[in-house]
Amino acid sequence: MRLIFMGTPEFAVPTLDALVAAGHEVVAVYSQPPRPAGRGKKLQPSPVHLAAQGHGIPVFTPVSLKSAEEQAVFAAHGADAAVVAAYGLILPQPILAAPRLGCLNVHGSLLPRWRGAAPVQRAILAGDVHTGVTIMQMERGLDTGPMLATVATPVEGKTAGELTGELAALGADLMVRVLADLALFEPEVQPEAGVTYAAKIDKAESRLDFTAPALQVERQVRAFAPAPGAFFELEGERYRVLAAQVVEGEGAPGTVLDGQLTIGCGEGAIRPLIVQRAGRPAMETAALLRGRAIVAGTVLA
């Protein structure tokens, strides 16, 4: 097919690569404009932008697609379909209608559960047993369009980073299979029952809530790993917890219970396994404690 690809973060790159490898003619890639990043705050192209350049595909980075001019440019590509994966902009109706076969979305959840911006993190925080990828025909609503295909995977024990990478690969494979014979995939209207919304992550959510049960605190660690990183504070310094395990133990929430940095929770206890101090590399908890003792009875914020 003659395709337009629309995506921005690393999650979307495997789908772009898979479309090219499958022999589709990707005539244009749309991505979010370069953003300031790094210590020098230099403008950095998105991962999809860089991947498209590697394939020699023209890249378009409009701030908005609402103008008639941008819509005319989009329509002039003459695409059979647009494939969208975590693009980051709402698509106006003229954009949705421009390709002959419309716009197909790779969404990182089993719709209608977790429509919206942060489906991976929300699935982990909610303790979902399974999540997955849905290929959806896009319409004007937020992830409300008819479903063409799904694939599921277990959530247990996976960080947001691990699960996002897995879903990216599953989504890429599924999109290629759908496009190989679109007529085989009958659109299915999403049921009204089971709709949930995955609100964008607020960085304030990544502060560890030790008043919650230890099981929920461990989910919080996984949901925010590797970024932004769940954290606690001690003497004004922030410590990011990148891995943890639920262990036996009882004590006041937020109180260190022993010499292994076991921390009391609302129910049970949590033990960080990998911790990162501000401006330093991540390390195992034992290594952290050799350089910075945190004794039993210390109260963490």
C-alpha positions in Angstrom: 0.0 0.0 0.0 0.9 3.7 -0.3 1.0 4.8 3.3 1.4 7.8 5.6 2.9 7.0 9.0 2.1 9.2 12.0 4.0 8.6 15.3 6.4 10.2 17.7 7.9 8.1 20.6 10.0 4.9 20.6 6.8 2.9 20.9 5.9 3.8 17.3 9.3 3.0 15.7 8.8 -0.8 15.4 5.6 -0.3 13.4 7.3 2.1 11.0 10.2 -0.3 10.5 7.8 -3.2 10.0 5.8 -1.4 7.4 8.9 -0.6 5.4 10.2 -4.2 5.8 6.9 -5.5 4.6 7.3 -3.6 1.3 4.7 -0.9 1.8 5.5 2.5 0.2 5.6 4.9 3.1 5.5 8.2 1.3 5.5 10.5 4.3 6.0 10.4 8.1 4.4 12.8 10.4 5.8 13.4 13.9 5.8 15.9 16.7 8.2 18.8 16.2 11.7 18.5 17.6 11.8 19.4 21.4 14.5 20.8 23.6 16.3 17.9 25.4 19.5 17.1 27.3 21.7 19.5 29.3 22.1 21.9 26.5 18.4 21.9 25.7 19.1 21.6 22.0 16.2 20.7 19.7 16.1 16.9 19.3 14.0 15.1 16.7 11.7 12.4 17.9 12.6 8.7 17.7 10.2 8.3 14.8 11.7 11.3 13.0 15.1 9.8 13.3 13.9 6.4 12.1 12.2 7.9 9.1 15.4 9.8 8.2 17.2 6.4 8.4 14.7 5.0 5.8 15.0 8.1 3.6 11.3 9.0 4.1 10.3 12.7 4.1 9.3 13.9 7.6 6.6 16.5 8.3 6.4 18.1 11.8 3.4 20.5 11.9 2.4 22.0 15.2 -1.2 21.5 14.2 -3.2 19.8 11.5 -6.2 22.1 11.8 -5.4 24.5 9.0 -6.7 24.0 5.4 -3.1 24.3 4.2 -1.8 21.5 6.3 -4.8 19.4 5.4 -4.2 20.0 1.7 -0.6 18.9 2.0 -1.7 15.7 3.8 -4.3 14.9 1.2 -1.8 15.5 -1.6 0.2 12.5 -0.5 -2.5 10.3 -2.1 -2.2 7.6 0.5 -4.3 4.4 0.6 -4.2 4.6 4.4 -2.5 6.4 7.3 -1.1 4.3 10.1 -1.0 6.1 13.5 0.9 5.0 16.6 1.2 7.4 19.5 1.4 10.5 17.3 0.3 13.0 20.0 -2.1 15.2 18.0 -5.8 15.0 17.6 -6.6 14.3 14.0 -9.3 16.6 12.5 -12.0 15.0 10.3 -10.5 16.1 7.0 -7.3 14.3 8.0 -9.2 11.1 9.0 -11.1 11.1 5.7 -8.2 11.9 3.4 -6.7 8.4 2.9 -8.8 6.1 0.7 -9.0 3.5 3.5 -8.9 6.0 6.4 -6.6 6.0 9.4 -5.6 2.9 11.4 -4.3 3.2 14.9 -2.0 1.0 17.0 -3.3 1.4 20.5 -1.5 -0.1 23.5 -4.5 -1.6 25.3 -7.4 -4.0 24.9 -10.1 -1.6 24.0 -12.4 -0.3 25.3 -10.3 -0.6 28.4 -7.8 2.2 28.8 -8.6 4.6 26.1 -6.4 7.6 26.2 -2.8 8.7 26.8 -1.2 6.3 29.3 -2.7 2.9 28.9 0.4 0.9 29.9 1.0 2.7 33.2 -2.7 2.6 34.0 -2.9 -1.1 33.4 0.0 -1.8 35.7 -1.4 0.5 38.5 -4.8 -1.1 38.3 -3.3 -4.6 38.7 -4.7 -5.8 35.3 -3.8 -9.4 34.6 -3.6 -8.9 30.9 -3.3 -6.0 28.5 -2.4 -5.9 24.8 -2.7 -4.0 21.5 -5.8 -3.1 19.5 -5.7 -2.1 15.8 -8.6 0.3 15.4 -10.2 2.3 12.6 -9.9 5.9 13.8 -12.8 8.3 14.1 -13.3 11.6 15.8 -13.8 10.2 19.4 -10.9 9.4 21.7 -9.9 5.8 20.8 -13.6 5.0 20.2 -13.4 3.6 16.6 -14.2 0.1 15.4 -11.7 -2.6 16.3 -10.1 -4.7 13.6 -7.7 -7.0 15.6 -6.3 -7.5 19.1 -3.4 -9.4 20.7 -3.0 -9.9 24.5 -0.1 -10.4 26.8 0.3 -10.8 30.6 1.1 -7.8 32.8 2.4 -9.4 35.9 5.9 -8.4 37.0 6.7 -6.2 34.0 7.7 -2.5 34.2 6.2 0.1 32.0 9.3 0.2 30.0 9.3 -3.6 29.4 5.6 -3.8 28.7 5.8 -0.8 26.3 8.6 -2.5 24.3 6.7 -5.7 24.2 3.5 -4.0 23.0 5.4 -2.1 20.4 6.6 -5.3 18.9 3.2 -7.0 19.1 1.5 -4.0 17.5 4.0 -3.8 14.7 3.4 -7.4 13.8 -0.3 -7.1 14.1 -0.5 -4.0 11.9 1.5 -5.7 9.2 -0.9 -8.7 9.3 -4.0 -6.5 9.1 -2.7 -4.5 6.1 -1.7 -7.8 4.3 -5.4 -8.5 3.8 -7.6 -5.8 5.3 -10.8 -7.5 4.0 -10.2 -10.4 6.4 -10.6 -8.1 9.4 -14.2 -7.2 10.1 -14.6 -4.0 12.0 -16.2 -4.6 15.5 -17.9 -1.7 17.3 -16.5 -1.2 20.7 -18.8 -2.3 23.5 -20.1 0.3 25.9 -19.4 -1.9 28.9 -15.9 -1.8 30.2 -14.9 1.6 29.0 -12.1 3.2 31.1 -9.8 6.1 30.4 -6.0 6.2 30.8 -5.4 9.8 31.9 -2.0 11.3 31.2 0.5 10.6 34.0 1.1 13.5 36.4 4.6 13.5 37.8 3.1 14.0 41.3 1.7 10.4 41.0 5.2 9.0 41.0 5.8 9.9 44.7 5.5 6.6 46.5 2.4 6.3 48.7 3.5 4.1 51.6 0.0 4.4 53.2 -1.2 2.1 50.4 -0.8 -1.7 50.6 2.7 -3.0 49.6 1.2 -4.7 46.5 0.0 -1.4 45.2 3.3 0.4 46.1 5.2 -2.3 44.0 2.8 -1.6 41.1 3.6 2.1 41.4 7.3 1.3 41.1 6.8 -0.8 38.0 4.3 1.7 36.4 6.9 4.5 36.6 10.0 2.6 35.6 12.2 3.7 33.9 10.6 7.1 33.7 9.7 9.3 35.5 10.7 6.9 38.3 8.7 6.3 41.5 10.5 8.1 44.3 10.7 8.9 48.0 12.5 11.7 49.8 14.9 11.7 52.6 16.4 14.9 54.1 15.3 16.8 51.1 16.9 14.4 48.6 14.9 12.4 46.1 15.6 8.7 45.7 14.1 7.0 42.6 13.1 3.4 43.1 13.4 1.5 39.8 12.7 -2.0 41.1 11.2 -3.4 44.3 9.6 -6.5 45.9 6.8 -7.1 48.3 8.2 -8.7 51.5 6.9 -9.7 54.9 7.1 -7.0 57.5 4.9 -4.7 59.6 5.5 -1.1 60.6 4.3 2.4 60.3 3.9 3.5 56.6 7.1 5.0 55.3 9.3 3.8 58.2 12.5 1.8 57.5 12.2 -1.5 59.3 15.7 -3.0 59.0 19.1 -2.6 57.5 18.0 -3.7 54.0 15.8 -0.7 53.5 12.6 -2.6 54.0 9.8 0.0 54.2 6.5 -0.4 56.1 3.4 0.2 54.0 -0.3 0.5 54.8 -0.4 -3.3 54.6 2.8 -5.4 54.5 6.2 -4.0 53.4 8.2 -3.2 50.3 12.0 -3.6 49.7 13.6 -1.5 47.0 16.0 -3.5 44.8 17.4 -0.8 42.5 17.6 2.8 43.7 19.0 6.0 42.1 20.0 9.1 43.9 19.8 12.5 42.1 22.6 12.9 39.6 24.0 9.4 40.2 23.7 6.1 38.4 21.1 3.5 39.4 22.5 0.9 41.8 21.4 -2.1 43.8 20.1 -1.2 47.3 23.1 -3.0 49.0 25.5 -0.8 47.1 23.5 2.3 48.0 23.5 1.5 51.7 27.2 1.0 51.7 27.7 4.6 50.7 24.6 6.1 52.4 23.3 4.4 55.6 19.6 4.5 56.1 19.0 3.0 59.5 15.9 1.3 60.9 13.5 3.8 62.3 14.1 6.4 59.6 10.9 7.9 58.2 10.7 8.5 54.5 8.5 11.1 52.8 
